[in-house]
Amino acid sequence: GENVEQHPSTLSVQEGDSAVIKCTYSDSASNYFPWYKQELGKRPQLIIDIRSNVGEKKDQRIAVTLNKTAKHFSLHITETQPEDSAVYFCAASIQTGGAQKLVFGQGTRLTINP
Amino acid sequence: NAGVMQNPRHLVRRRGQEARLRCSPMKGHSHVYWYRQLPEEGLKFMVYLQKENIIDESGMPKERFSAEFPKEGPSILRIQQVVRGDSAAYFCASSRVLEETQYFGPGTRLLVL
C-alpha cells in the first residue's frame, strides 16, 4: 500500500526566513497531494493542495512543488511569521476498490523563533 | 455554511464502557472519513463511509470498533469495551462526491481511565 515519508520531524527557523518540508510517496498512482496545518489542540486545516497534472502551485507565502518522476513533493513557506508555528502534515491520495482515501505523513513540528 | 461538526468534543470513559462519537459532515458532503491521532503522532485512517455504506474499513480494528453513516443523522464511530490504548483524538473529515478535498471536524478527545 501507499507509504508517505515526511522530513524533517522538527524544524526551527528564524522569523522572516523560509521553511521547507519534504515528503515522498510510494504509489505512482497517487494523484492528489494536500498539506494540512494543525495548531495545538485544533483540527487539521487544509492550507494548499496540488494535483498530479501540475508541477507547482503558489498561494501568497505558501507554495507546493511536485516531482512525479521522483515521487516527492515539498511545502515552501517564505517570510515566516510566529503564527506559522504548528505541525504540518502532507498526504497522498490512493484509490482502493473504488474508494479514495488519504495517507498522511508523520508530521513536521515547525517553530518560528522571533 | 457550517463546517464539519463533531460531538462530544471531550469524552471520558472507564475501561469496559462504550464510547460513541458523532460526526455531521459539511452541507452537501456525502463522504465521511474517520481518523485516529495518538499524542504527538500523525493521522491514521480508520474508515470511509458514504450514506448507508461502508466503503473502506481497512484501518479500523476488527474487534470492538464499528462505524455507520445512516440515511438520516450523523455518522457514528462506536468503540465497545474501551481500553486505555483507545485514548486518542478522533477526527472525522468529509468531502463531496468525486472530490478528493477533505475538511476536518474539531475532533473528539477520548480519555479512558
Interface residues (C-beta under 8 A of the other chain):
Chain A: Y32 P34 Y36 K42 R43 P44 Q45 L46 D49 F89 S93 T96 G97 G98 A99 Q100 K101 L102 V103 F104 G105 Q106 G107
Chain B: Y33 Y35 E41 G42 L43 K44 F45 Y48 I55 D56 S58 F91 E100 T101 Q102 Y103 F104 G105 P106 G107
